[in-house]
């Protein structure tokens, strides 16, 4: 079981790290994709810049063995910061993700990902 847990941790570090780096790239390459997800009280360009930086730095930290623990903490905190935006989207008349059900699934996944990040931080 310990070997499985160790492999799972490494896989999650890699998957989450690559996912964040892909997101950081997309914030630069396709900023218009994220426009509908940004609440009206946050300037879109600022949201894209901050998300690009945060996702890039944390994504890299998750991939480097010496910085994985700090990366896992950063990942967990970033997912907690994004949670209110996902909840806000859930209760909009037309969620940016497409439907209420899709937005609800996204919130549930977000909670699972927050737990996974916390688990990685505690175990590293």
N, C-alpha and C positions, 0 to 999 in steps of 0.2 A: 504494500500500500504506500509506503514511503517513496518508493521509486516512481509510482504513478503520480503521486502528489508533486514530486520534483519535476517530472516531465510536464505535467499540467501547468505548473508555475512558469516554466520556460516558454511553453507554447503561448500562454496568456501574455507574457511580457512581449513576445514577438508580435502576436496578433494585434494587441492594443497599440504597440509602438508603430507598426506599419499603418494601422487604421488612422492614427493621429497624423502621421506624416502625409498620408493620402489626403486627409481633410485639410491640412495646412496648404498643400499644393492646390487643392480645389478652391480654397478661399482666394487664391491669387488668380488661377486660371479661369474660374467661373464664379465670380463674386455675385452675379445676378441670381444664381441658384439659391443663395442663402438669404436674399432680400426678404422673401415672405416669412422667414423664420425670425427676423429681427423685430422686436417690439418697436412701436412707433416712437417711443421716448429715447431710443438709443440710435445715434447716427449710424447708418449702414456702413460707411467707410471705416469708422472707428471700430465697429464690431468686427469687421473683416480683418483689420490690421491686428487687433488684440487676439482674435481667435487664431490667426496665422502664427503669430509669435508663440502663444501659449501651446498650441498643438504641436508646433515644430520643436520647441524646447523639450516639452514633456515626452513627445514621441522619441526623440533622440535619447533622452535619459533612460527611457524604458528599454532601449536596445543595448545599452552599454552596461555590462555586468557591475562595474564599480558605482554606477549611479542609479541602478534599478530601484533601490529602496526609496530614494528621494523621488524618482520618477513615479513610483506607485503612489506615493503620497500626493504628488502634484496631480496625477491622473484622477485620484479620488476627489480631491478638492475641485478640480475643473468640472468633473461630472456633477458634483453637488451644485456648483454655480450654474451649470446649464439646466438643471432640473426645473427651476421656476419658469424658465422660458418654455420648456416642453409642457408644463402644466398650463401656462397661459395659453399656449396654442391649442391644448386639448379643449378648452372652454370657448374658443372662438366660434363664431357662426360657421365659418368654413376654415377648418384647420389647414395650415400650410402643407402638411404632410398628405392631405387628400380627404380624409374622413375622420369622424370621431373615433371609430374603431381602430384605425391605423395610429391615431394620436395616442389612444389609450395603450395600445401595444408598445408604442415607443416609450411611454412613461414607465411601464412595467419593466421593459428592457433596461431603461436608465437606472432604475432601482437595483436591478440585478448587477449591472456593470459597476455601480457605486460599491456594492458589497464585494464584488470581485477585486476591485482596486484596493479596498481596505484590507481584504484578505491577503493580497500580495504584499502590501506594506507591512502587515503584522508578521508575516511568515519569512520575509526576506532578512 
